Amino acid sequence: MMQFTISQFPPYLSLAIWVPILFGVLILAVGRDEKAGFTRVLSLVGAIVSFLPTIPLMMNFDNAAHGMQFVESAPWIGRFNIMYALAVDGLSLWFVPLTAFITIIVVISAWEVIEKRVAQYMGSFLILSGLMVGVFCAMDGLLFYFFFEATLIPMFIIIGVFGGANRVYASFKFFLYTFFGSLLTLVAIVYLYNKSGGSFSILEWHQLPLTMREQVLIFCAFLMAFAVKVPMWPVHTWLPDAHVEAPTGGSVVLAAIMLKLGAYGFLRFSLPIAPDASLYLAPFIITLSLIAVIYIGLVALVQTDMKKLVAYSSIAHMGFVTLGFFMFGDMAVQGGIVQMISHGFISGAMFLCIGVLYDRVHSREIAAYGGVINRMPKFAAFFVFFSMANAGLPATSGFVGEFMVILGAVKFNFWIGMLAATALILGAAYSLWMVKRVVFGAIANKNVDALTDLNRREFFMFAVLAIAVLAMGLYPAPFTDTMQTSVADLLSHVNVSKLPALLPQ
């Protein structure tokens, strides 16, 4: 389907991966609590410098080109033909700058909040940032698995060390769910290595003839890892616990980036490696996605904890992503990817809003608030805006992806489209319910009465995210144009059977 093209650019992808990791290690080595100010400045410098290599990626990406771009390839473990192979295409490009951008926001958000173990907190996020970028860039199966699994370690530390009262339980649940889900993926990677004659190249696996039985087993093996990571119903139960106990920055990265690793895995592995099995099992995945969209949306309606409500809404929104991918339409798949990018901005902003309130009142319970707009008008404006975007308000990024998926669903099957559209109603219901109880009305208690509005740091953080949400909602063309060729290539590949008896002679 896709082949490497020769890159004439500097190693931007390696820089995007290893610069934050090196800064993270440096911060862990030199950071001390008595030098917290220096640690914070070094962390912000590291996050900004890590974002810089992603700018030429966006500026120099050729929307019309087929195949992979910004290719880097070198032997890693020559004896087993394992390569350090990096590249991006329209399916993965935007997740590299998104990851680096969210890392900057996380560093800014923790500037005054984290007072102890600042170096461990900031260093973990920078290392995690580089590892997540590696997942989106890796074109060697074992390299992908290395980055995919390595992301668990810093997030485990972030939740387990800096989380809430039940942080140990939540961190272990997060680790065990995602780790055990990935073990079968390793088995599938080793099988494909042997089947291909000793190659870990993901692009070579895309061309590998496989029987239907092999494809179904490989698809199910990958599904175990990617479904947990998304997370899809019914393997979603680790996410609300992880969100509730994680510090604000952990929730932001978890929702904005880490959930996307599983969805991206479907695009890079499941669909192109096992296309016949993907088509055969598509009704099953569509059913699970619709359950996530509708049932989890109803679950979000009854939550009393703001973090849990937004966590469940994330599961529902990611259900839109998998729904779009497995209807195999150009509009639906593009909508799923746009939804992934948009959800990165919106979910991150929602968890930051909850974090701002928690820092002041030390409660996430909706009942602990009421009348916030009377004391925090600037915050209230941002909170209402991001909540509306979360509900899919037109002119925000939240509308674009969901609308494209619904259009693709109606074209695929009217009733599936109608069921998917109920998410817009449910999203508006739980978002408006939370906004009404938290923001509007009379001042509910003395804690709300003592609230102070956003400071300059917090205002800047929300303003940047609001601009991103609004810009993507008003003008999504830069995103859709970038992915159009790659999505078309992927779908043309999926529509060609890989069964040995049906391959062209």
Secondary structure, 3 states (H helix, E strand, C coil): CCCECCCCCCCHHHHHHHHHHHHHHHHHHHCCHHHHHHHHHHHHHHHHHHHCCHHHHHHHCCCCCCCEEEEEEEEEEHHHCEEEEEEECCCCCCHHHHHHHHHHHHHHHCCCCCCCCHHHHHHHHHHHHHHHHHHHHECEHHHHHHHHHHCHHHHHHHHHHHCCCCHHHHHHHHHHHHHHHHHHHHHHHHHHHHHCCCCCEHHHHHCCCCCHHHHHHHHHHHHHHHHHHCCCCCCCCHHHHHHHHCCHHHHHHHHHHHHHHHHHHHHHHHHHHCHHHHHHHHHHHHHHHHHHHHHHHHHHHCCCEHHHHHHHHHHHHHHHHHHHHCCCCHHHHHHHHHHHHHHHHHHHHHHHHHHHHHHHHCCCEHHHCCCHHHCCHHHHHHHHHHHHHHCCCCCCHHHHHHHHHHHHHHHHCHHHHHHHHHHHHHHHHHHHHHHHHHCCCCCCCHHHHCCCCCCHHHHHHHHHHHHHHHHHHHCCHHHHHHHHHHHHHHHHHHCCCCCHHHCCC
